[in-house]
Amino acid sequence: MAGEKKVVGIGVIGAGSVAEIAHFPSISQIPEAELVAVCDVVEDYREKAVKKWGAKFSYSDYKEMIKREDIELVIIASPNIYHHEQAIACAQAGKHVIIEKPFACTNFEAWDIVNTAKKYNTRVMVGCNYRFWEQHLIAKELLGQNIIGELKMGSSKSHESWDLYHEMISYTKFRADPKLAGAGALFDLGSHMVDLLLWFMGKEVKRVCGIAKNITRPKEYTVLDDCVYIQIEFEDNTYGIVDLNRFSPAVTQGCELLGTEGTIFTSSEAQNPYQSAPMAIYMDRDYEWEELPEIIRDYRYPQTFWATDNVTKPLQKRWISIYPPRGWAYKKMIQHFIECIAYGKEPVIKMEDGAKDMEVLCAVFKSMQEDGWVDLPLKEEIIPPYFTKGK
């Protein structure tokens, strides 16, 4: 029938915590999505996915699941070590793929995924759902309008203790296991924050300098990093900083974007007295009411009298706090990718973006080895120090 929406069959590899709290609920809310099958080595997880979320079939071997012709999209939500192998197999089977971050565990693995997907004409997207929070979409749109002038500096941060998601929510402790995770805060939090910063800045990375160290946890708990600091120089003499840790008891997450004519703050994972709004913008330009971007007019509430902004020329310069609906970023992300599959669109997160994120993350290890700046793109494969490739 004309106008009928195409339903995309989905298979999920890994039925653990992120699938349970993010992917399965999102799929159930998307009319164009159908949960065809789920795969996990743990039988209880598979059975739960069938009973609670309506998966039609379950598998212990993902290679058997991806043989199904009624699956077009595979979501890889397994431990980090398996992302490369599973993504390659899915692409070779003609499946489109969303890979939970990190994209892979080395820079060469990441580019291998990209090249294989191109060879088999499939789409791949890293699951950096932060891009789909409404405040981040608004910020990106305003940056495209040069509302804060020329973007010169940006920073992103995520501070989240091991005691939170890893201890309270995660089904397993693989994130603390170097053989399964590859890195700690660098990969788990850094995948999001590097991707978000690079997307906002919209520039190619020239070089990277950084550290990723364990400074708070005993080695019996994990040898992986809980303190990360990354300096980024972009190709056009602009700069960025990514600041991560795995020891702060309260979450702090956000981005600061500094232009020649204003500043944008965003945050999505938590609020605090210093980040009390999901987004705030200050513009150092002279505007009249009619010239303001619509989103700014919508959130610029009067401070003294309702008509003041209509008659004051130019408008008084001040911070504007923006509170968009919270929404559900995972749902938006999956729905967007389904539309890309169904209608041949280019995803907002290109597969090359996932590989470029990994270049920055892996460059941190090389930076520590060389005790200085590292040029990108990397010429050799960088393997995390506690990670055994292929095991």
ZAMARGU-4260 file (C-alpha; in steps of 0.2 Angstrom, whole numbers, plus 5000, padded with zeros to 4 digits):
<rodrens>
0) 5000/5000/5000 | 5006/5018/4996 | 5013/5027/5011 | 5014/5011/5021 | 5029/5011/5033
5) 5042/4998/5031 | 5045/4987/5047 | 5064/4983/5050 | 5068/4966/5058 | 5080/4968/5072
10) 5092/4956/5080 | 5101/4960/5096 | 5118/4952/5101 | 5120/4954/5120 | 5104/4954/5131
15) 5113/4962/5146 | 5110/4978/5155 | 5111/4991/5141 | 5099/4980/5130 | 5087/4978/5145
20) 5086/4997/5150 | 5089/5005/5133 | 5088/4994/5117 | 5073/4983/5121 | 5062/4997/5127
25) 5066/5008/5113 | 5063/4994/5100 | 5046/4991/5108 | 5041/5009/5106 | 5045/5011/5088
30) 5031/5005/5076 | 5044/5002/5062 | 5054/4991/5072 | 5052/4972/5076 | 5062/4962/5088
35) 5065/4946/5078 | 5079/4938/5088 | 5091/4940/5103 | 5107/4931/5106 | 5117/4929/5122
40) 5127/4915/5130 | 5117/4917/5146 | 5101/4907/5144 | 5092/4917/5157 | 5095/4933/5148
45) 5089/4926/5132 | 5073/4919/5140 | 5069/4936/5148 | 5071/4944/5131 | 5058/4932/5124
50) 5046/4933/5138 | 5047/4952/5143 | 5051/4960/5126 | 5043/4948/5114 | 5058/4942/5104
55) 5052/4928/5092 | 5068/4918/5093 | 5083/4916/5104 | 5101/4910/5100 | 5117/4906/5110
60) 5127/4908/5094 | 5126/4925/5085 | 5133/4917/5069 | 5117/4907/5068 | 5106/4922/5072
65) 5113/4933/5058 | 5109/4919/5045 | 5090/4924/5046 | 5084/4934/5031 | 5071/4943/5041
70) 5084/4952/5051 | 5090/4968/5043 | 5098/4977/5058 | 5109/4970/5071 | 5112/4979/5087
75) 5129/4974/5095 | 5128/4976/5114 | 5141/4963/5119 | 5157/4967/5129 | 5170/4978/5119
80) 5181/4964/5114 | 5168/4956/5103 | 5163/4972/5094 | 5175/4970/5079 | 5172/4952/5076
85) 5153/4953/5077 | 5152/4969/5066 | 5163/4961/5053 | 5152/4945/5052 | 5136/4956/5052
90) 5142/4966/5037 | 5148/4951/5028 | 5130/4944/5031 | 5123/4959/5023 | 5116/4966/5039
95) 5116/4985/5045 | 5123/4987/5062 | 5122/4998/5077 | 5138/4995/5088 | 5137/5000/5106
100) 5152/5011/5111 | 5166/5009/5110 | 5166/5006/5091 | 5180/4994/5093 | 5196/4991/5104
105) 5209/4997/5092 | 5210/5010/5078 | 5214/4997/5065 | 5199/4987/5071 | 5188/5002/5069
110) 5194/5006/5051 | 5192/4987/5047 | 5174/4988/5051 | 5172/5004/5040 | 5180/4996/5025
115) 5171/4980/5027 | 5154/4989/5028 | 5158/4998/5012 | 5163/4982/5003 | 5147/4974/5007
120) 5136/4990/5005 | 5129/4990/5023 | 5127/5004/5035 | 5136/5004/5052 | 5133/5017/5066
125) 5141/5018/5083 | 5128/5020/5097 | 5133/5037/5103 | 5116/5041/5108 | 5121/5058/5116
130) 5120/5066/5099 | 5101/5063/5100 | 5097/5072/5116 | 5086/5087/5111 | 5098/5100/5119
135) 5113/5093/5109 | 5102/5094/5093 | 5098/5112/5097 | 5116/5116/5100 | 5122/5109/5084
140) 5108/5118/5074 | 5113/5135/5083 | 5131/5132/5079 | 5127/5129/5061 | 5119/5147/5061
145) 5135/5154/5069 | 5125/5161/5083 | 5140/5162/5094 | 5152/5167/5080 | 5167/5157/5076
150) 5169/5142/5087 | 5187/5142/5094 | 5187/5131/5109 | 5176/5117/5116 | 5177/5105/5131
155) 5167/5090/5136 | 5167/5080/5152 | 5160/5065/5161 | 5163/5061/5179 | 5154/5045/5184
160) 5160/5033/5198 | 5162/5014/5196 | 5150/5013/5210 | 5136/5019/5198 | 5131/5011/5182
165) 5145/4998/5184 | 5140/4992/5201 | 5122/4996/5202 | 5115/4992/5185 | 5127/4982/5175
170) 5123/4963/5173 | 5141/4959/5173 | 5158/4967/5178 | 5166/4966/5161 | 5169/4985/5160
175) 5183/4983/5174 | 5191/4968/5165 | 5205/4973/5154 | 5203/4957/5143 | 5185/4961/5139
180) 5185/4980/5140 | 5202/4986/5134 | 5201/5002/5143 | 5191/5010/5157 | 5184/5028/5158
185) 5193/5031/5141 | 5183/5019/5131 | 5167/5019/5142 | 5164/5037/5145 | 5177/5044/5132
190) 5168/5036/5117 | 5153/5047/5121 | 5162/5063/5125 | 5175/5063/5111 | 5161/5059/5098
195) 5150/5074/5105 | 5165/5086/5105 | 5171/5082/5088 | 5153/5083/5081 | 5150/5100/5089
200) 5167/5107/5083 | 5165/5100/5066 | 5183/5100/5062 | 5196/5087/5058 | 5208/5082/5072
205) 5226/5087/5069 | 5235/5080/5085 | 5231/5073/5102 | 5240/5073/5119 | 5233/5065/5134
210) 5234/5053/5149 | 5223/5038/5155 | 5228/5031/5172 | 5221/5022/5187 | 5224/5034/5202
215) 5210/5028/5214 | 5206/5010/5213 | 5216/4995/5219 | 5223/4983/5206 | 5212/4969/5214
220) 5197/4979/5208 | 5204/4985/5191 | 5220/4990/5183 | 5210/5001/5170 | 5210/5020/5169
225) 5199/5030/5180 | 5207/5047/5177 | 5208/5054/5159 | 5213/5070/5152 | 5214/5073/5133
230) 5220/5089/5124 | 5215/5090/5105 | 5221/5102/5092 | 5210/5103/5077 | 5216/5107/5059
235) 5212/5126/5059 | 5220/5131/5075 | 5206/5128/5087 | 5206/5117/5102 | 5197/5105/5113
240) 5198/5096/5130 | 5190/5080/5136 | 5190/5077/5154 | 5184/5060/5162 | 5185/5051/5178
245) 5178/5035/5186 | 5179/5040/5204 | 5167/5055/5207 | 5152/5050/5218 | 5140/5062/5209
250) 5139/5063/5190 | 5145/5079/5181 | 5143/5078/5162 | 5142/5092/5149 | 5150/5102/5135
255) 5156/5120/5134 | 5157/5128/5117 | 5166/5144/5116 | 5164/5156/5101 | 5170/5173/5097
260) 5153/5180/5100 | 5145/5169/5113 | 5145/5153/5123 | 5134/5137/5124 | 5133/5125/5138
265) 5124/5108/5137 | 5122/5093/5149 | 5111/5078/5148 | 5116/5064/5161 | 5114/5074/5177
270) 5111/5092/5184 | 5119/5101/5198 | 5119/5118/5206 | 5131/5124/5193 | 5122/5115/5178
275) 5104/5118/5183 | 5098/5118/5165 | 5101/5105/5151 | 5106/5120/5140 | 5111/5138/5142
280) 5117/5150/5129 | 5125/5168/5129 | 5126/5178/5113 | 5137/5194/5113 | 5128/5201/5098
285) 5115/5215/5096 | 5098/5208/5092 | 5081/5214/5090 | 5066/5203/5095 | 5062/5198/5078
290) 5079/5193/5073 | 5082/5180/5087 | 5082/5162/5082 | 5065/5154/5086 | 5072/5143/5100
295) 5079/5158/5109 | 5063/5167/5108 | 5053/5152/5115 | 5064/5151/5131 | 5068/5170/5134
300) 5056/5173/5147 | 5053/5191/5153 | 5063/5196/5169 | 5054/5213/5173 | 5039/5215/5161
305) 5032/5205/5147 | 5034/5219/5134 | 5052/5224/5138 | 5060/5213/5125 | 5048/5219/5111
310) 5053/5238/5114 | 5071/5237/5120 | 5083/5240/5105 | 5095/5231/5105 | 5090/5217/5117
315) 5098/5216/5134 | 5112/5203/5133 | 5110/5189/5146 | 5110/5170/5148 | 5095/5160/5141
320) 5092/5143/5149 | 5083/5130/5138 | 5073/5116/5145 | 5068/5105/5130 | 5058/5089/5133
325) 5069/5075/5140 | 5063/5062/5127 | 5073/5046/5125 | 5089/5047/5116 | 5091/5028/5112
330) 5074/5028/5104 | 5078/5043/5093 | 5094/5035/5088 | 5087/5018/5083 | 5072/5026/5075
335) 5084/5037/5065 | 5095/5023/5059 | 5079/5013/5054 | 5074/5027/5043 | 5091/5028/5036
340) 5090/5009/5031 | 5072/5010/5025 | 5074/5026/5014 | 5093/5026/5010 | 5098/5041/5020
345) 5115/5045/5027 | 5115/5042/5046 | 5119/5057/5057 | 5133/5047/5065 | 5143/5041/5050
350) 5153/5025/5052 | 5169/5035/5049 | 5165/5046/5064 | 5166/5030/5075 | 5183/5026/5068
355) 5189/5044/5070 | 5183/5043/5088 | 5194/5028/5091 | 5209/5037/5083 | 5208/5050/5096
360) 5205/5037/5110 | 5219/5026/5105 | 5231/5041/5102 | 5230/5044/5121 | 5239/5028/5124
365) 5253/5032/5111 | 5254/5050/5119 | 5258/5042/5135 | 5271/5031/5127 | 5279/5045/5119
370) 5276/5058/5133 | 5269/5071/5121 | 5258/5076/5106 | 5253/5063/5093 | 5248/5067/5075
375) 5232/5060/5067 | 5228/5049/5058 | 5238/5036/5067 | 5250/5026/5055 | 5251/5010/5066
380) 5238/5000/5076 | 5238/5005/5094 | 5233/4991/5106 | 5228/4996/5124 | 5241/4991/5136
385) 5231/4979/5146 | 5221/4972/5131 | 5226/4956/5122 | 5220/4957/5104 | 5211/4943/5097
390) 5209/4934/5113
</rodrens>
